[in-house]
Amino acid sequence: MAQVMQWTSALSTRPSLEAAITEVVDRANSALHGKADLGLVFVSSVFASEYPRVMALVAEKLSIPYVIGCGGGGIVGCDDGAAVQEIEENPALSLCLAHLPGVDIDTFWVLDEDLPDLDSPPQAWIDCIGVEPQDNLYFILLSDPYSSRVDELLQGLDFAYPSAVKLGGLASGRPQRREGGLFFQNRYCSEGTVGLALRGNICLKTIVAQGCRPIGSVLRVTESERNILMQVESEDEGKPSTTTPLEALQSIVQTLDPDDRQLVQNSLFMGIACNPFQLELKPGDFLVRNLLGVDPRTGAIAVGDRVRPGQRIQFHLRDAHTSAEDLELLLQRYQQESGDLSPVGAVMFSCLGRGQHLYDQANFDSELFRRYLGEIPLGGFFCNGEIGPIGSNTYLHGYTSVFGIFCQP
């Protein structure tokens, strides 16, 4: 048994922080048949005023060499009947414990001011993080939502560790009170990023469900400036024609049914193809970004990311049905491509804009996930932004559910 990877998840909804920690430690520890090597702690923002006490209370009841965590506006975990629960805007605390034989673990805490600039060589990022690059390396990252350099951190990590998988999320709470909260080993951290690196006898697979579906045809950017789209080219029926993005959108809207026309008013997004040379683009091949504004005079559209001439783009819509369909499609694809790998445990980093607010139903994403992957332990939280890979790069997303699936090779 000692050589088999194990993963447990325990959730408490007790309104007392001490009672909640006692419950999750007792349940998670009793379900683990080996030594706990790693812990992940996710604590409801209802307990925000008590965040500085969390790790001291955990340490009183549990000796564990590596532990990170954060606060969240919603918490995900397994109740005492092993059913997965997504607790939103109410007291909750989730603890994941893992026994990881043959796995090396590093933890780190970095502040914005510690990060190298983007012109620095890979070694500067390696020195900053303190983790040597190697094959089969996996990162979990939890960041303060008020740190300004998360995107730069992800670019730097992709530069220094190009083959490593990276996922995680931004801590969440009540923004008017700047309640994020990060937990690192035995301390509380109010800023920066805490993370862990796993390597060795472990495999981490990801599912990044952006919850959108494309409308209209794929367009190619012919003129842009930073994040402003000025001209696009349509290749419908093999007849390239250049137009403004607003004119292209207006043409697409004319082809939509009344329900989709209504969605265009408040649920319209832009998908940017991660690989501009990929001939056939499928769901999951786009990085979905917000539309920030339209200039009706010029027909230009501002996008929530840099766009460059030559990139391929497509307008997208999002609603509850589309989000559910997108996640189910990705889960089906995972089943087909996972081969003989059997999942042992998983983490879920989901946007605050999903959950019951989106689906008008509790536990939707987590229950759909378990329907396809079985009754594996699952823990996580609702984020202010989700970190996960699209193609070969790592991005900060919105309105997304990111799952990390742990397997023993």
N, C-alpha and C positions, 0 to 999 in steps of 0.2 A: 504493500500500500504506500510505503514511503516514497517510491519512485514514480508514483502516478500523480500528475498535476490535479489539484483540487481547487475549487472556487466556491465560495458561499456568499450569499447576500441576505442581510437582515434589515428590516424596516421597522421603525417604531413611530407611532403617532401620539405618544404621550406628551402632554403639555409641559412637563418638567424636563429640563435638559438633563439633569442627573438621572432621572428615571429612564429617559429615552436611551442614554448611553449605556446604562446597566442592561437594559433589555437587549439592545443589538449586540453588545459584546457577548453576553451569555448565549444568545441563540447562534450567532455566527461561529463562536468558538466551539460550541458543542457539536456543530455540524461538520467541523473540520477534523479530519482524522490524522492530520500531520501538523507540523509546526507552521505557524503563520509567518510567511516571509514578507508579505506585502499587505498593506491596508489602504483602502480608499474610503474617505469620509465625506459625506454630503449632508449639509445641515440647512434646514429651512431658514429663510430670512426672518421668519417670526422670532428666531432666537438671536438676531443680529447683535443686540446689546450684550449678549453673553458669548459672542464668538471668542474673545480672548481666553475664556475658560475651557474651551472645548478640548484642546489637546492635553491639557493637564488632567482633565477628568478621564479621558481615554487612557492615558498612561498609567493612571492609578489602577486600572482594571485589566490592562492588556499590555504585555511586553512584545513589541514588534519592531524589527530593525528598520523597516522602511514604510513610511505613511505620508500621503499627501491628501488634500481635499479642498473643498471650498463651500461657500454658501450659495443657495439657489432659491429662486422664487417658487420653484416646485421641485420635489424630490421623488426619485424612482427607486424602488426596492421591492423585496419579497416579504410578504407578511408571514405570520406564524403558520399559515397553511400552505406556504410556498407559492401563493398566487402573487403575480406582479401587480404593483399598485403605483399609480402616478398621483401623488398628493400635491395639489396646487393651492397655494395661498393659505395653508393651514400648517400647524406644527408637524414636523416630520424630521427624522434623522435616519440616514441609510449608511450601513457599513458593509463593505465588501472585504473579505479576507481571502488570500490565496496562498496555497502551498505550492511552491514552484521549484521542484528538484531540477538541478542542472541549469538553472537560469541565473544569470548575473544581473544585478539591479544597481542602478545609480540614481540618486535623486539630486535635484539642483533647485536653487532659487536665484533668479536674476532680476535685477531692476532695469528700468529703461536706460538709466545713465551708464549701466555696465555694458550695453550692447555696442559692438563695433559698428562703424558706418558701413553702408552697403558696398563701398569700394574696397573694403578690407579683404584680404585673402582668406581662404577657408580655415587656415590655422588659427586666425584670430577668433573665429566663432567656436572652434573646437576648444581653445583655451578658455573662452568665456563660459561655455557649458560644462567643461570638464569631463567630456565623454569622448573616447576615441572612436573614430568611424570604423565599422566593420560590417560584414554581411549579416543579414537577419537581425537588424537593429530596429527597435520599435519605441516610439515616444508617446507618452500621454502628457498633455500640456493643459494647465489650468491658469488662466490669466485674470488679472484685475481688469474690469471693464473700463476703468478710467485711465489705464495706461495708454499712451498715445502711439506706441511703436510695435503693436502686435503684428501688423502686416510685415514690418521690417524683420521682426524676429522669425517669422515663417519663411521669408525669402532667404534669410541668412542660414537657417537650418537646412533648407532645400539645397543651398549652395554647398554647405559643408558636409551634409549627409544625404546625397542625392537619392540613394536607394532605400533610405529608411522611411518607414510608415509613421506618419504623425497625425494624431487626432486629439480632440479635447474640446474645451469650451471656455467662454468668459463667465466668471462668477456673476450672479444676478441677485437683485434684491429690490429695494425701493430707491430709484435713482435720485429722488429729491433728497435722500439722506446719504447718498454715496455709500450704500451698503453693498460691498462686494464680499470681501473676506476670503483669504487663502490660508490653508493649513499646511505646514511643512514640518515634518518630524514632530518635535515637541513644542512648536511655537505657532503663533498667529501672525500672519503677514498681511498688511493692509495695502500693499502695492506690488507691482511686478508680475512675474510668472513663476509658478512652481511646476516642476515636472519630474518625470521619471523616465529612465531608459531601460529597456529590457532586451537581453540578448542571450542566446544559447538555445536550450531545449524548449523553445516556444515559438508559436506562429500567431500572428495577429492579422486578421482579415477585416476589411472595412466595408460598410455600406453607407453611402452618402445620398440620402433621399431629399432632393431639393423641392419636391412637391409641385412641379410645374409641368405643363404640356405645351408643345410648340403650336403656333398658329401661323398660317401663311407659309410662304416659301423661305428658303435660306437666302440671305442677302450677303453680298460682299462689300466691305467698307472701301470706298474709293477716296474719301476725303474726311479727315478728322483732325482735331486739335485737343490733345490731352484726353479729357473724358467727354468731349463734344463731338457727336456724329453730325457731319455736314452733308455728305453725299453717300449714297449706297447704290449698288448695282444689282439688279434682278436678272437671274438667268433662266427665268421660266421659258419653257419650250425652246431652249437653246438660243433665245434672242436677247442678248444682253441689252439692258436699258438702264441708264443712270437717272436717278431721281433723288429728291430729298427724303430723309427717313420719315418725315411726317406724311408726305404724299404716299410713300410705300405703306405706312400704317393705315392711312385712310382707305387705300385700295383693299387692304386685307379685311378691314372692318366691314366693308360692303359684302363680303362673302360669308360672314358669320351669321349664326342663328341669333334670335333675340336674347337668349340667356347669355351667350358669350359676348354679345355687344354690351350687355350690362356689366359683365365682369371687366371689360376693357376700361370702364370708368374708374375702377379702384383696385384692380388686381392684375395690372399689366406689368410685365417685367421684360428684361432683355437677356437673352442667352448668348453668350460669347463662346464659340467653338474653341475647345482647348487645343485641338490640332487642326490648323487651317488647311492642311493637305489631305485630311481624311475625306474620302469620297462620299461615303455613306454615314451620315450623322444620325445617331440614335439618342433616345432619352438617356441622360447620364453623361453624354459627350459634351454638354454645354455647362459653362459656369454662369449661373443665373445671378443677375444684378438688378438693383432697383433702377427705375427711371426717375430722374431728379427734376426734370422740367422740359418744357417745349417752348421754342421761340416760333410763334405763328408767322412772324414776318419772313424768316429765312427758311423755316421748315427743319431747323436743327433740333436735335434731342440730346439732353445731357444724361449720361449714364453713370452709375455709381462705381465706375472703374475706368482705367485708361483703355482706350480703344485705338487701334492702329490700322492704317490702310493695309488691305490684304486680308484682314481678319474676316471670318464668316460669322454672321449673327442671325438670330431668329427671334421674333417676338414670342413671348410665352404668357400663359395665363395660369393663375393659381386659384383653387377653391378646395373645399373639403374632399369632394369626390376625386379631383385630380391628385391631391396629396395622397390619398389612400391608394389609388391606382398606381401611382409612381412607386410608392414603397413596396406594394405587392409585386410589381414587376421586377424590382431589384432583388427582392427576396427569392423569387422564382429563379432569377439568373444566378444568384449565389448558390442555390441548391444544385443547379445544373453544373456549376463550375468548381464546386468545393471538393470534388473527388472523395477520397477516403478520410478526409479530415473530419474528426468529430469534435464539435464545440464543447468546451468545459465550462465556460462562463462568458459574460459579456457586459459591456458598459454602453450606456445610452446617453447622448448629449443632444437634447432637443430644444428648439427655440421656444421662448415664452409665448410666441404667437401661434403655436400649435396646441396640442392638448385639447382640453374641453372647450376652450375658446374657439378653436377651429372646427372641431368635429361635433360639438354639442353632445359629447359622449366621453366618459372617463376611460382612461387606460387604452386608448385606441391603438397608438403606434406600438406600445410594448406588447399588447396582446396579439396583434398581428405578427410581430416579430417572433413570438414564442409559438404561434401556430405553425410556422414554417421550420423553426430551429429546435423545437421541443422545450421541455420544462427546465431549461438551464438557468442558473442563477443570473439575475440581471440587476444592475444598480446604476444610478446616474442622477442627472439633474436637468432642470430647464435653464437654458443659458441666455445671456445677452448677445451671443454670437457663437457659432459652432465652428470648430476647426476640423477639417478633413480634406482628403485628397480628391482631386478631379484630374484624371490623366496622371501625368508625372509630377505635378506640382501640388502644393498644399495651400489652401485658401481659408480665409475667414468668411463664413457664410451667414445668411439670415434666413429665417423661416424653414430651417432644415432640421432633419433628424439624422444624426451621425451615430452609427453603431460600430463598436469594436468587438470582434469575436475572437476569443482566446482559444487556441487549440494546442494540443501536444503533438508534435510531428511523429 
